[in-house]
Amino acid sequence: MCFSRKCVVANESDRVSPILSRENSDTSSERDYPESIVWPNTAQSRRMHVSIVRPWVHHTLNKGVSKLRDEFSEVANKNPNVPVDAFKSNPEKNRYTDIKCIEKTRVILTTDGASSDYIHANYVGISIKPKKFICTQGPKDSTIYDFWAMVIQDNVESIIMLCKVIELARVKCEQYWPAVEGQTNTYVSKGHTITINNLGVGTLSPDDDFINVTNLELVWAGKTRSITHYQWTNWPDHGAPPINMGAINLIEAVNYDTNPVVVHCSAGVGRSGTIVGISLIMDKMIQGINCKDMKKLVEEIRNQRHYAIQTEAQYMYIHRVLLEYFLELHKETYEGLLLTKNYEEKYAKWLDDYNTYAEANDRTQAAKAARAAL
């Protein structure tokens, strides 16, 4: 069943199509198209200007898969040289030694019971909402209380988990929440107690049954809060999941949270950075910001969270999901506005090249998994 209090798509009949809207009377040939699309079922109007979407689509198709891969290679290992003092001072709290926690954007814990002010977590966002997300590593056994203290401190409503607890026979994240309906987990630190109750488990939607949704009740210091926990269960480490609308539906489910959305995988940079990247690109487009320079976006996010969007496969997946969103999900909305016949041919080639690339990448990841299992 679809159990989430914020489940966005229960079935196809529940999906509300965007409405075309023209916002000015400019009649020049460059402006002779509907300027934006509007989602009337959301808490705020979300508008995607064709004048912003079309250049991004054309740039992506003109680049092609091969050149986009080359583009990522230019930023693959590029991270800011910035202070990471707290990261260095707390090695026992870091899951990986090579994934640093940037000092400027790190979450500073102040909640009662926290072991210190440090947790491997950073605020990530854009100028209009600089703390839209908290990207963090999967909790270690010694940091579970601190994780929940962070959730309390930032009034978090939603947690997105993009990994399994165990992957390829390795622990990627501790079981920090009660996974079974009716189960309760209790964590104690310095005389303070946090209790987590599982109120029910379902999926995001029938089509998104690979995303588990758990409704949690968080209890501490005589206070209670509802938390929605989303777990994506088939996203391979360092890779990309199958193409569908799961990423978009997940983003839409949490998009109007008032407070930061916690996002984590194991390191909190690859899969986490990918979901955050898709969301921030869409936010930028809504703000009328040109997003053609995707390398710049990677650099912008990495200035907030080290190594965000970690692999080439994840970089390519971002492009593929957004093309699916604009050219397939909203094909009727954008009919004739984004693709001329020439670009239709480029789109077909892009898809063929991506499928070939993705299949090869899947084989590579499968071989690595087989070796790891030996």
C-alpha positions in Angstrom: 0.0 0.0 0.0 1.0 3.6 -0.4 1.3 4.6 3.3 3.2 7.9 3.1 1.4 11.0 4.5 2.9 12.8 1.5 2.5 10.1 -1.1 2.5 12.0 -4.4 1.4 9.4 -6.9 -1.0 6.6 -5.9 -1.8 5.7 -9.5 -1.8 7.2 -12.9 -5.3 8.7 -12.5 -4.1 10.7 -9.5 -1.3 12.4 -11.4 -2.3 16.0 -12.1 -1.0 17.3 -15.5 0.6 20.7 -15.5 -1.3 23.6 -17.0 0.3 25.8 -19.7 0.4 29.4 -18.8 1.5 32.5 -20.7 2.7 35.3 -18.4 3.4 38.2 -20.8 2.3 39.5 -24.2 5.7 39.5 -25.8 4.9 38.3 -29.4 8.4 38.1 -30.8 9.3 34.7 -32.5 11.7 33.9 -29.6 8.9 34.2 -27.1 6.1 32.6 -29.2 5.6 29.7 -26.8 3.9 29.2 -23.4 6.4 30.6 -20.9 5.8 28.2 -18.0 4.0 25.2 -16.7 2.2 25.3 -13.4 1.4 22.5 -11.0 -1.9 23.5 -9.4 -1.9 20.6 -6.8 1.3 21.7 -5.0 1.5 24.0 -1.9 3.2 26.6 -4.1 3.2 27.3 -7.8 6.1 25.5 -9.4 6.9 27.0 -12.8 9.3 25.7 -15.4 10.0 28.4 -18.0 10.4 26.9 -21.5 13.0 29.6 -22.1 15.1 27.9 -19.4 14.2 24.3 -20.1 14.8 24.4 -23.9 18.4 25.6 -23.8 19.2 22.9 -21.2 17.6 20.1 -23.3 19.3 21.3 -26.5 22.7 21.6 -24.8 22.4 18.1 -23.4 21.4 16.6 -26.7 24.1 18.5 -28.6 26.7 17.4 -26.2 25.8 13.7 -26.5 26.6 11.0 -24.0 30.3 10.8 -24.9 31.0 14.5 -24.4 29.0 14.6 -21.2 31.2 11.8 -19.9 34.3 13.8 -20.9 32.7 16.8 -19.1 32.4 14.9 -15.9 36.0 13.8 -16.1 37.0 17.4 -15.7 35.4 17.7 -12.3 35.5 14.0 -11.2 38.2 14.6 -8.5 37.8 18.3 -8.1 36.9 19.3 -4.6 37.3 22.6 -2.7 40.4 23.2 -0.6 38.7 24.4 2.5 38.9 24.0 6.2 37.8 20.6 7.6 39.0 21.0 11.2 36.1 19.2 13.0 36.4 16.3 10.6 40.1 15.9 11.4 39.4 16.2 15.1 36.7 13.4 15.2 38.1 10.5 13.2 36.1 7.9 15.2 32.8 9.5 14.0 33.7 9.4 10.3 32.6 6.4 8.2 35.2 7.1 5.5 38.6 8.8 5.8 38.5 10.2 2.3 35.1 11.9 2.5 35.6 15.1 4.4 33.1 17.2 6.2 33.4 20.9 5.1 33.7 23.2 8.1 31.7 26.1 6.7 28.5 24.2 6.0 28.7 21.5 8.6 25.7 20.9 11.0 26.7 22.0 14.5 24.9 20.0 17.1 23.5 21.7 20.2 20.8 19.2 21.2 21.0 17.8 24.8 22.7 14.4 24.9 24.8 14.9 21.7 28.3 13.5 22.2 29.8 16.7 20.9 28.9 19.5 18.4 30.3 17.3 15.5 28.4 15.1 13.1 29.5 14.2 9.5 26.7 16.3 7.9 26.5 19.4 5.8 23.7 21.8 4.8 23.2 21.9 1.0 21.0 24.2 -1.0 20.8 27.2 -3.3 20.6 30.9 -2.5 16.8 31.1 -1.9 17.0 28.1 0.4 20.5 27.4 1.6 19.5 24.7 4.0 17.0 22.8 1.9 18.9 19.5 2.5 21.2 18.0 5.1 23.5 15.5 3.4 25.0 13.1 5.9 26.7 9.8 6.1 24.8 6.7 7.1 24.9 6.6 10.9 27.5 4.5 12.6 26.6 2.6 15.8 28.4 5.3 17.8 26.6 8.2 16.1 22.9 7.0 16.0 21.9 9.3 19.0 23.7 12.2 17.4 21.8 11.5 14.1 18.5 11.7 15.9 19.6 14.7 17.9 20.3 16.5 14.5 16.8 15.5 13.3 15.3 17.1 16.5 17.5 20.2 16.3 16.6 21.0 12.7 12.9 20.1 13.0 13.3 17.6 10.2 10.1 16.2 8.7 11.6 13.7 6.2 14.6 11.4 5.9 15.7 10.0 2.6 17.9 6.9 2.7 19.4 5.8 -0.6 21.2 2.6 0.5 20.6 -0.7 2.2 22.0 -1.4 5.7 24.1 -4.2 4.1 25.3 -4.1 0.5 27.7 -6.7 -1.0 28.2 -8.3 2.4 29.4 -5.0 3.9 27.7 -2.8 6.5 26.9 0.5 4.8 24.7 2.0 7.5 23.5 1.0 10.9 19.9 0.0 11.5 19.1 3.3 13.2 15.3 3.2 12.9 12.7 0.5 13.9 12.0 -1.3 10.6 9.0 -3.3 11.6 5.6 -1.8 12.3 4.9 -1.6 16.1 8.7 -1.8 16.9 10.3 0.7 19.2 14.0 1.7 19.3 15.4 3.7 22.3 18.7 5.6 22.4 20.3 7.1 25.5 23.2 9.5 25.8 24.3 11.5 28.8 21.1 10.8 30.7 18.9 11.9 27.7 16.6 9.5 25.9 15.2 9.5 22.3 12.6 6.9 21.4 11.5 6.0 17.9 8.2 4.2 17.2 7.3 2.6 13.9 3.7 3.5 13.1 3.5 1.7 9.7 5.4 0.7 6.6 4.3 1.0 2.9 5.7 2.2 -0.4 5.8 5.5 -2.1 3.4 4.4 -4.8 2.5 1.2 -6.7 5.0 2.2 -9.4 7.6 3.1 -6.9 7.5 0.0 -4.8 11.3 0.0 -4.5 11.0 3.1 -2.2 9.8 2.0 1.2 8.0 4.6 3.3 7.9 4.3 7.1 6.0 6.6 9.3 7.9 7.2 12.5 7.0 8.8 15.8 10.0 10.6 17.5 9.7 11.1 21.3 12.1 13.0 23.5 11.9 15.3 26.5 8.2 15.0 26.7 7.8 16.1 23.0 6.5 14.2 20.0 7.1 14.6 16.3 6.1 12.7 13.1 8.9 11.7 10.7 8.5 10.2 7.3 11.4 7.8 6.4 11.9 7.0 2.7 14.3 4.2 1.8 15.3 3.5 -1.9 16.2 -0.2 -2.0 17.6 -0.9 -5.4 20.2 1.9 -6.1 23.6 0.4 -6.4 26.6 2.0 -4.7 28.6 4.1 -7.1 26.1 3.4 -9.8 22.7 4.5 -11.1 19.2 2.8 -10.7 16.9 1.9 -13.6 15.2 4.9 -15.4 11.8 5.7 -14.0 10.1 8.6 -12.2 11.1 7.4 -8.8 13.7 10.2 -8.3 11.2 12.9 -9.3 8.3 11.4 -7.3 10.6 11.2 -4.2 11.8 14.8 -4.6 8.2 16.0 -5.0 7.2 14.1 -1.9 9.5 16.1 0.3 9.7 19.3 -1.8 7.5 21.4 0.4 9.0 20.5 3.7 9.5 23.7 5.7 12.7 22.5 7.3 15.8 20.7 6.0 15.3 17.2 4.4 18.0 14.7 5.6 19.5 12.7 2.8 22.0 9.9 3.2 23.4 6.9 1.6 26.6 5.3 3.0 29.0 8.2 2.6 26.3 10.7 1.9 27.9 12.1 -1.3 27.3 9.9 -4.3 23.7 8.7 -4.4 22.8 11.5 -1.9 24.4 14.2 -4.1 22.6 12.8 -7.2 19.1 13.2 -5.7 20.0 16.6 -4.3 21.5 17.6 -7.6 18.3 16.8 -9.5 16.2 18.7 -7.0 18.4 21.8 -7.0 18.5 21.9 -10.9 14.7 21.9 -10.9 14.7 24.6 -8.3 17.1 26.7 -10.3 15.0 26.3 -13.4 11.9 27.4 -11.5 13.9 30.5 -10.5 14.7 31.2 -14.1 18.4 30.3 -13.8 20.2 28.8 -16.8 21.5 25.4 -15.9 23.4 24.5 -19.1 26.7 24.5 -17.3 26.3 21.3 -15.3 29.9 21.2 -14.2 29.3 24.4 -12.4 26.4 22.8 -10.5 28.7 19.9 -9.4 31.2 22.4 -8.2 28.5 24.4 -6.4 27.2 21.4 -4.5 30.7 20.2 -3.7 31.5 23.6 -2.2 28.8 22.5 0.4 29.3 18.7 0.5 32.6 17.1 -0.4 32.5 14.7 -3.4 28.8 15.2 -4.0 27.7 13.5 -7.3 30.6 11.1 -7.0 30.7 9.1 -10.2 30.2 9.4 -13.9 27.2 7.1 -13.8 25.5 9.4 -11.4 26.2 12.5 -13.4 24.8 10.8 -16.5 21.8 9.6 -14.5 20.9 13.2 -13.6 20.7 14.1 -17.3 18.7 11.0 -18.2 16.1 11.5 -15.5 15.6 15.2 -16.4 15.2 14.3 -20.1 12.7 11.6 -19.1 10.9 14.2 -17.1 10.7 17.0 -19.8 10.4 14.9 -22.9 8.4 11.9 -21.8 6.4 12.6 -18.7 5.5 16.1 -19.9 5.7 15.3 -23.6 2.2 16.7 -24.4 2.9 19.8 -22.3 6.0 20.6 -24.3 4.8 19.3 -27.7 6.6 21.2 -30.4 8.3 23.5 -27.9 11.5 21.6 -27.2 12.2 19.2 -30.1 12.3 20.0 -33.8 12.7 17.0 -36.1 16.5 17.5 -36.0 16.4 17.3 -32.2 14.0 14.4 -32.2 16.7 12.5 -34.1 19.4 13.7 -31.6 17.2 12.6 -28.7 16.8 9.1 -30.2 20.5 8.8 -30.6 21.1 10.1 -27.1 18.8 7.4 -25.7 20.5 4.7 -27.7 23.9 5.8 -26.6 22.9 6.1 -22.9 21.3 2.6 -22.9 24.6 1.2 -24.4 26.6 3.1 -21.7 24.3 2.1 -18.9 24.4 -1.6 -19.9 28.2 -1.6 -20.0 28.3 0.2 -16.6 25.9 -2.4 -15.1 28.2 -5.2 -16.3 31.2 -3.5 -14.8 29.4 -3.0 -11.5 28.2 -6.6 -11.5 31.7 -7.9 -12.1 32.9 -5.8 -9.1 30.1 -7.2 -7.0 31.1 -10.7 -7.9 34.7 -10.1 -7.0 33.7 -8.5 -3.7 31.6 -11.6 -2.8 34.5 -14.0 -3.2 
